[in-house]
Amino acid sequence: MKTCQLLSGCVLFLWANSLPAAEPLSASVDLDHDGRKEKVLWQKFAETENDGSFFQLLVLDAGGGILWEGPKKADVGNPLVFGRWHFGISLPQLVADIDGDGEVELVAPAPQGDVSPTAFRVLRWTAGRFVTVRTAQLLESPRGSGKFPWSNTSDYEGTWVNSFLGVNADGSLKVELFDYQGGESVRGGVVHLALAGQGYKISRWVKPLAVLSDEPETPDRPSGSLVYQAHLGKGDHLNSSGMRLKSVGEILRQDRANYYGGRGDDEDTADEMFRTREGRERMDKLEVVPVGTDVASLREAILNGTPVVEVEMTKTQLKVRIVAP
């Protein structure tokens, strides 16, 4: 867990998604400008086999009394309900004034199923409660302009804000950018964004865009490791629409989409070859070959279980060995 004390009296809570789901998560912030900090709390209240874990949003006063509480319903469609769901994670990344209006917003990513511009759920504290402001993306437009207006798009190429990292002393936002222009490579970087119109513009580069890979790709060797490990959990058995997958290849592909979408399991490791949508589309052309077992047993173990597997990649095959049932 990382926290950052803001000059405005707010506290940013960062990387909540990396913490155990059972632990209550919170941020301290002066919501009503009276000089005393309230606590914004999101805590797990339910877990279902079909969907995953659900978190309720609460606001406590300085003495620990409840000022407001969000709905306590296992409803993935409710914008005031948060979760660590099998099809994606939506937990708050930032609680601060992000638009300069003097009011505090809460920002959380909306679940997504692949490498594509991240949509954020934005709530605002007003009249003693959190209300929904928008669910939208921050995709650079026009391309190369350094401007990121709030928008909704079906594009999956371009440069976009992938996560909120903090608030700077001058009020600008520190964010992580992702850049995907097709092909095999995704680039990542860190910038400061200043308010501009209905969105933001880059005010400073902190970390320039660079390919998220340790090794260059060659015809004989894909970038990254040729062997990776994957825990094929419940979320890997469902597509982005929540429908159950019916083949080993589909589950292996969904595992990689979940991993690079920030929804991987603790046992998962990187491979780099399947980081992008285009890279994962090539998985459909690779033959799944069992190692240490037969085809029927491998299919049974993966379709009807949640094993940990080791996958070796070649030009034509995915060699799969079960590490743990």
PEURHU-V915288 format. One line per field, one symbol per residue. phi: phi as a letter, one per 30 degrees, with the letter a starting at -180 (. if undefined). psi: psi as a letter, one per 30 degrees, with the letter a starting at -180 (. if undefined). A space follows every 10 residues. Layout:
BEGIN
phi: ???
psi: ???
END
This chain:
BEGIN
phi: .bbbdcddjc bdcciddcce ddddcabcad dcicicdccc bbbdbabcdd ckccbccbbc ddcjdddabd dcbdbddddc ccaccdclcb becabadcbi ciccccbbdd ebcadaedcc cccbdahiad bdcabaccce addidicbdd abbcdbbkbb dcacclbded jdccbcccbb cjiccccbab bccceaicab bdcadcbddb edadbddbec bddiddbbcb cdddddcbdd cidddcbddd ddddeddddd cibdceddbd bidcdceddd ddddccddcd biaceddddd dddcbbdcbc cccbdbbcdc bddbd
psi: kkljklfffl kkkkhffflk ffkkklkkkj eghgfkklkj kkkkflklee ebkkkkklkk afggljekkl kikijffkfg kllilfglkj kkfkjljfgg gflklkkkkk klgljlkkkk kklkjkhglk lkeljllikk klkgfgkilk lklgkglakl kelkfaklfg flkklkkkkk glafkkkllk lkklkjbhbl lkfkkejlkk kikfklklef jlkakfklkk jiaeffgkaf ggkklgleee eeeeeeeeef gghllefkll feegeleeef ffeffkkjkk kgaleeeeee eeegailklk kkkaffljjk kkek.
END
